Amino acid sequence: MADFDEYMADEYDMDDLEDDMNAAFDGRDIDASDSEVEDFDQLNKAADTSAAQARNGKDIQGIPWDSLTLTRKDYRKTRLEQYKNYENIPNSGDESAKKCMNTEKGSSFYEFRRNSRSVRSTILHFQLRNLVWATSKHDVYLLSNYSISHWSSLTGCRSEILNVKGHVAPSEKHPESLLEGFTETQVSTLAVKERLLVAGGFQGELICKHLDRPGVSFCSRTTYTENAITNAVDIYRNSSGALHFMASNNDCGVRDFDMERYKLVQLFRYLWPVNHSSLSPDGKLVAVVGDDPDGLLVDTSNGQTIGTLKGHLDYSFASAWHPNGVTFATGNQDKTCRIWDTRKLSESVAVLKGNLGAVRSIRFTSDGRYVAMAEPADFVHIYDTKSGYKKEQEIDFFGEISGISFSPDTESLFIGVWDRTYGSLLEYGRTRDYTYLDSLL
């Protein structure tokens, strides 16, 4: 993982063109006070964009192109030419492009529903983009500064679930819980599933809260080493139905926590910082990727490598499993997402190409029909798995992406957008074919 301070300024620099865009609105700082955030919420509710407005020609982000000195087409061209993709291995993006498959763009698997500008989705590390989680087609959890918030697309209301700016300590007593808790936690990654919220921090913090209980249930610090950052969290149920989560850390460790007993039950170590790990649906395998071009397929019973994933040209920061338990995907700073089959790991099934930069977040729908991959900014790609990943929908906007999440029922897709002026939450709905109803008319 790269040094955060070294790259932060370059990653978020949209050049002078963004200043032209920002002049149209009074943008707010990422460090705004709570009262300023509330003011921002009220000011921007009127600036939300609905599906009906978008159909009538309004920009989905509310960017007033007519009043700017450049067109959207020109700004897109400039962004594609000037956006700086972070690479640990020079020219990895150019080299990987030669191996990417051609896809047929223009599909519309998910259609635009709403852009909610009163939801401020933020990022604290430029390489970690798993900060948006949908638990239903209307309920989303996301990071907004030091606040982990719930957003209801039904009511249009945001509510704070956990504020980590001050002192956070567990209200329950468990032998392995850090009872003194933490102060001013910088949240690097987030996961919400099975009514459990787990937030990982820059200093190896893990904060666990059950959404149906008051207070925080469990706190743990994974490590006290300098490279302590928690890079990813994966919540799951094991074969016996017990609730667990897996944490990937920069200290080269993957840790498995049992949330029935509130304790660490397994620790696997590798030769490089682990940026992401994801568990297969049957819980027997885990995909492990990090600061090495080669990923690993690992046996969860003992942490031993059963296969090496060769093909990527840079470091990987994303992985996800198809619900069939055979197919999985990895996302890399070489601007590609590779699809793998556990039965034949010698080469990837498909190599999917990004436009601007690294693939930093990947999600499959629960029915396995679609997979979405998010670049650092501006583009989310959705592929039809039944077409062999050849049919693609490209969602095009402007701003850094804090995370993407399909709802468990596959009906909604949420995209967190971090931008000092146009930060928001984009909502898309699954396109359905209801032509059979015509026979009733």
C-alpha positions, 0 to 999 in steps of 0.5 A: 500500500502506498503512503497516503500523504504522498499521493493524496493531493495528486489523486484528488486534484481535478485541475483548474477545470474543477474550479470552473465547475465549483464556481457554480456552487458554494462547496463545503470542506470535508472537515465541516462541522456538524452544523455546517453539514446540516446546512449543507443537507438543507441547501442541497435537497433542492439540488437533488436530481430525480429520474424524471428530471434526468429524462428531461435533460438535467445532468444527473449530478446537477452540474450546470454545463450551460453556464460553464465555459466548457462542455461535458464532452470536453471535460470528459476528454480532458479528465481521460487525458489528465487523470493520474492513475496511481501505480506501484509498478510503472506502466502497468496500466498500459501493458495490461490494456493489451490483454483486455477483452472487447466488450459491447457497451451500451446496455442498460442493466440498471437505470438512474433513479436519483442523485442525493446531494445531501448525503456526503460520502467521504474517503480517508485513504485513496486506495481503499473504496469500500465505504458504501453498503446497502442492506436493502433496496432502500437502506444504505450505510456509508462514511461521512467524515467521522460519522457512519450514517444510515440513509433511507432512499424512501424517506430521504433522511440521514441518521447517524449510527456511530460517531468515531470522532470522540471516544468510542468504547464497548458497552458490553464486556467480552474477554478479548474486547479492548474496554478502553476503546478508541479516540478519533478513529480514522475509518479506512474501511467499512462493512455492514451485513447481518445487522452487524457493522464493522469499521476498520481504522488506520491504526488497526482498530476494529469497532463492531456494532450490532444495529439492533443493540445500543452502543458498541459491542466489541473493540479490538486492535489487530496490531500495534505495528507501524503498518497497522491499517485495516484495509478490508472487512468481510462479514459472513456466516460459517458452516454452522451459522455463526456470525464471523468477519474477516479483516485484511491488514497492512501487517500482512495478516488476515484475521477471522473473528467469531462474533458469537464468542467475540474473539479472534479464532484464526490468524494467517500471515503472508509475505506482503500487506493484504489489501483485500480478502473475500470468502467463497459462499461455502466458506472453504476458500478465500481470495487474498490480494495485496501488495504483489501482482500475484494473488492467492486462493487459500484454504480457510481451514489452515490458511495454506495456499492452494493456488496462485493467481498470475496475470495482474501487473500491479497491486490488487485492492479488490476481490469478490465471489460469484454466488456459484462459488466457482467464479471470483474476481480481482481488481488491480491498479493495472486498470483491470478486473480479472475473472477466475475459475477455481477449477482452472487457475492457470489463466483468468477467464476474462480481463475487463478494462477500466478507463481512468484507473485502478479497479478498487471495488467489485460486487456481484449481484446475489443472483450472479447475473451481474458484476460491477467494478468501480474505478477510483473516479468517474466510472462504474462498469456493470457486466452481464455474466451470462454473456461471458462478460461481453455486454457492458453498461458504463455509468459515467459521472464526475468525482471520486468513488467511495464505494459501490453496493448492490442491495441484497435483492439486486433491485438497487445499486448505490454509488458513493461520490466524493467531491468537494462540491458534487459529493452525493449518493447515486442510486440506480434501479434494476431494469426489468422487462415487463412486456408480458403485461402488454397482453393485459391491455 
